[in-house]
């Protein structure tokens, strides 16, 4: 186990490794893009294989069907969404304008 005394150094190394991996993908890694190679994907046939797909509600109709627990969950998720929009998160390997300035 490696313990680094400097957290920013770990973040920089992780970002560099992610960038390197994106530039040099593993040729042996199976890619899901080739799942239907050689045959055309038939959406309608796949949907029929799914069986009964649950009914989706629009925003207005859906709220009237929520239980108290469902309403609490909705409020919690909306709060999390509002928080994530108001905060700025840097995902590993993704450079935002702020992180680009750090490397310049």
C-alpha positions in Angstrom: 0.0 0.0 0.0 1.3 3.4 -1.0 0.6 6.4 1.2 1.5 9.7 -0.3 2.0 12.7 2.0 0.9 15.2 -0.6 -2.8 14.8 -1.8 -2.4 17.2 -4.8 0.4 15.0 -6.1 -1.8 12.0 -6.0 -4.6 13.8 -7.9 -2.1 15.0 -10.5 -0.7 11.4 -10.9 -4.2 10.0 -11.2 -5.2 12.5 -13.8 -2.0 11.8 -15.8 -2.7 8.0 -15.6 -6.3 8.5 -16.8 -5.2 10.7 -19.7 -2.5 8.1 -20.7 -5.1 5.3 -20.6 -7.5 7.3 -22.8 -4.7 8.0 -25.3 -3.5 4.3 -25.3 -6.5 2.0 -24.8 -5.9 -1.7 -24.1 -6.4 -3.6 -27.4 -7.4 -6.7 -25.5 -10.2 -4.9 -23.6 -13.6 -5.9 -24.9 -15.6 -3.0 -26.1 -19.4 -3.1 -25.8 -19.7 -1.1 -29.1 -19.2 -4.4 -31.0 -22.0 -6.4 -29.3 -24.0 -6.4 -32.5 -21.3 -6.7 -35.0 -22.5 -8.4 -38.2 -26.2 -8.0 -37.4 -28.5 -5.1 -37.4 -29.9 -4.1 -34.1 -33.7 -4.3 -34.2 -35.2 -2.0 -31.5 -38.7 -3.3 -31.8 -37.6 -7.0 -31.4 -35.5 -6.2 -28.4 -38.4 -4.3 -26.8 -40.7 -7.3 -27.3 -38.1 -9.5 -25.6 -38.2 -7.2 -22.6 -41.8 -8.1 -21.8 -43.9 -5.6 -19.9 -42.1 -2.3 -19.7 -43.4 -0.3 -16.7 -45.5 2.8 -17.4 -43.7 6.1 -17.2 -45.4 9.1 -15.7 -44.9 12.7 -16.7 -43.8 15.0 -13.9 -47.3 16.2 -13.0 -49.0 12.8 -13.1 -46.2 11.1 -11.2 -46.4 13.2 -8.1 -49.9 12.3 -7.4 -48.9 8.6 -7.3 -46.0 9.0 -4.8 -46.2 7.6 -1.4 -44.8 9.5 1.6 -41.6 7.6 1.3 -41.5 8.3 -2.5 -42.0 12.0 -1.9 -39.2 12.0 0.7 -36.9 10.3 -1.8 -37.8 12.7 -4.5 -37.1 15.7 -2.3 -33.7 14.1 -1.2 -32.7 13.5 -4.9 -33.8 17.0 -6.0 -31.7 18.4 -3.1 -28.7 16.4 -4.2 -29.2 17.5 -7.8 -29.5 21.2 -6.8 -26.3 20.8 -4.7 -24.4 19.2 -7.5 -25.4 21.9 -9.9 -24.4 24.7 -7.5 -21.1 23.0 -6.6 -18.3 22.3 -9.0 -17.0 18.8 -9.2 -13.9 17.7 -11.0 -14.2 14.2 -12.4 -11.0 12.1 -12.7 -9.5 12.5 -16.1 -11.7 15.4 -17.1 -10.2 18.8 -17.3 -12.3 21.8 -16.4 -11.2 25.4 -17.1 -9.9 25.6 -13.5 -7.8 22.4 -13.7 -6.4 23.5 -17.1 -5.1 26.7 -15.6 -3.4 24.7 -12.8 -1.4 22.8 -15.3 -0.3 25.8 -17.4 
